[in-house]
Amino acid sequence: MFTTTLKALAAAAVLIALPAAGRAQGPANPSPAKTVIELFTSQGCSSCPAADALLGRLIAERKDIIALTFPTDTWDYLGWKDTLSSPKFSKRQKVYAATFKDMIYTPQAVINGRVHLNGADETLMKRKIAALGPVKVPIHVSEEAGKLTIEAAAAAGGETAPHEGTLWLAVLSKSVTVPVTRGENSGKTLTYYNVVREITPVGMWNGKAMTAKFERASIAGSDTDSAVVLLQESHGGPIIGAAMLDHL
């Protein structure tokens, strides 16, 4: 699995995340606004394959979402260690649990960092996507000549608009197939979509337009082929901006 030197990447972001000169509102060509779905799942959870398959269908059918799979290590003790999991992903889920004042469970889908639900419930998922709508802060992410550029717009909406947040950069594998030989899913071959390999805070947004640049080589690994940028309020708060780079 690809691993990033987190301290080095964060330090680089501090040095290059600067206000976007000459652009009061941010990117000239922001990515179309999307609704963000984070699916917390586990290879050791018998209820999860239905949610994993649903996420795959939504990714294939809908252009108005950004969907991420976060494999957790929550159920590793049940006889099968999730081969894609990270304690970091489990920690992210725990932060959401504290925010929502609810229990840890899988499959859990978190939409726009605002609501959570059973990730296998297609009807409720589509209803919540429609009710919440897309995130609000325009963001654009692009790659050229070996450099990754993230552009975030300024806050809009007066006093009620958010004025600070964390920029997260996630690198993904679009599809990973895993044969499971033990545990609750023993004998099944499972496919996961937009699997997060690493997620790192790369900058702080203060409500003003900003641009951050990174060397592609510092974030891309042999098992990653796309990237997602999330702009998130506070610690486990609402996601207010997002963009995806389809080819990393």
N, C-alpha and C positions, 0 to 999 in steps of 0.2 A: 504494500500500500504506500502511496505517495505521502510523504510527511514534509511539512514546511518548518523551517527554523523560525518559530513564531516571534521571538524577540527581535531577530534581524529584520523580518518583514515589517513588524510594527514600527521599528526604528526608522526604516526607510520611508514608511508612510508619513511619519511625523515631519520628515524633512521635505517631502514633496507635495503634501496635501495643502495647497495654497488657494486663496480666493481666485476664482476664474477671472482673469484680467479682461476688462472691457465687456463683460457680460453680466448684467445685473440679475438676469433670471436664469442663468445656467446654460445647459446644452442647447445648441441651435436646432439639433435634430434628436430630441429625446425619444427613447423607446416608447411604444404605445403602453399606456398604463395597464397593469395586470393585477389580478387577485393572487395572493401568495398562499399556497398550501404547503405546510410542513407535516409530513407523515412520519410519526415515530413508530417503528415496527421492529420485529425480531424474528429471526429464523427459528427460534425456539417457542414461538407462539402459534398455536393451532388456529387461532382466529385471524391471524394476520394475512395469509395468502389472498383472501378475498379482497382485503384493502389494498394490497400491493397490485393486484390485477386491476382494480378500479382506478388506481392512480395512473397506471399505464394507459388505460382507455381514455381517461380525461386528457392526458398529455397528447395523445394521438388525435383526439377529436376537437379539442378546444384551443383556440389561439389567445384567449383572454385570461389565461392563468400562467403562473410560474409555480411548478410543483417540485418539491424536494423530498427525497427519502433520507431519513436519519435512522440508521440501524443502531439500536441500543443494546447494551450488554445486560439488561435487567434480568433476563431469564437464563443466562448462561449456566446457572447452577442446576438447571433441570435436566442436564444430560447432553446438551449440545451447545458449544460455544459459537456464537454468531461470528462468521468469518469476515463480516464487513463492519462490525460494531466498533464504537469508540466510547470510552468513558466520558469524553467531551460531549458527545451527543446525548448521553444519558443525563449529564449535568444540565444541558440546555433544556431538556424536558422537565427536569426538576425545578428549574427556574420558572418555567411556565406553570407548573403545578402550584408553586408558591403564589404566583400572581393570581391564578384562578381560584386559589384556596380549594383545591381538589386533589384527588389521589392520582398516583402514577398508574397508567394502564396502557396496553397496546391492543389493537392498533388505535393510536390517537392521532387525529388530524387537527392541526391548529391553523386557523384561517386568519390571515392578516395580523397575527399576533393578538387577536381580539377575542376569539371564541374557540372552543374545542368541542370535538364530537367523535363518535365512533367512526373511524376511518373507512369502515366497510359499508356505511349507511349512505348509499348513493342518493336517495331522495333528499335526505337532510343536507348532504354535502352541497347539492346543486341549489337548494333553497338558501343556504347560508352564503354561497358565492354570489347569488343574485341580490341578497339583502345587503351584504357588505360592500359590494362593488370593488372597483380597483383602488389601489393605493394612490396617494395624491401628489407626492413630490416627484416631478419628472427626473429621471436618471437615464444616462446613456453610458454604455460600456462598449469599448471597441478595442481591436488589436491590430497593430500595424508596425511593420519593421521591427518585430520582436519586443514591442512595448504594449502594455495594457493600460488603457486610459479610462478612468472613471470620472464622469461629469455629473454633479448633482446640482439641481436648481435651487434657487432661493425659496424660502417659505412664502406662501401667499395666503391671504385670508385674514389679515389683521391680527387682533389680539388673541383670537382663538387658535391661530395657527401654531403648530409646534415650532420651537426655535432651537432645539438641540437634539442630537441623536448620534448613534454609533453607526459607522459604515462597516458592514461585514462583507467579506469576500469568501465565497464558497466555491471550491473546485469540485467538479462532478465527473462521474462516469455515466453516460446516458443509459446504458443497459448492462446489467451483470447477472449471469445465470449461475446458480449455486445448487449442487446436489447435496441434499441433507441426509445423513446416514444414521442419525440418532435423534432422540428427543421426540417432541410432540409431532413434528413434521417428517419423521423418519420415512425414507423411501420416496420423498417428493423431490422434484427438481423445480426450484423456484426462481423466478426472474424479477429483478428489481429495476426501477427506472429512476433516472436522475439521482443516482446514489451520491450523497455527499461523501467526499474523501477527506476533506479538511475544511474547516470554517474558521476564519481569523478576523478579529477586529483590525481594520487597517486605517482608520481615521475617525476624527470627530467632526461632526457637522454642526455649525452654530447658527443655522437659519439663513446663512448667506451662500450664494453660489460658490462652488469649489470644484477644483480639478485635482485628481491624484493620478500619478503615473508609476508603473512598476515594470521591471524587466520581466518579460514573459517567462524566462527561464527560472526565475525565482519562485514562481507559483505553480507552473505546469509540471506534471509528472507523466510517466509512461502510461499510467492507467487513468488519466484524466483527459476529457475531450470537450469540456464546456465549463462555463463559469457563471455564477449568479452573484449579483450585488444586492444586499438588503440594507435599507436605512431604517433603523429601529430606535424608537424612543426608550429611554431609561434602561432598566435591567429587566429584560423579558417583557417589555411593553409593546404597544402597537407598532406594526411595520407600516411605515408611511411612504416608502419609496422602494422600487425594485426594478431590476433590469437583468436580462440574460444575454450572455454571449454564446451563441449556438456552437461555435467552433473555436476552440482554444488552441 
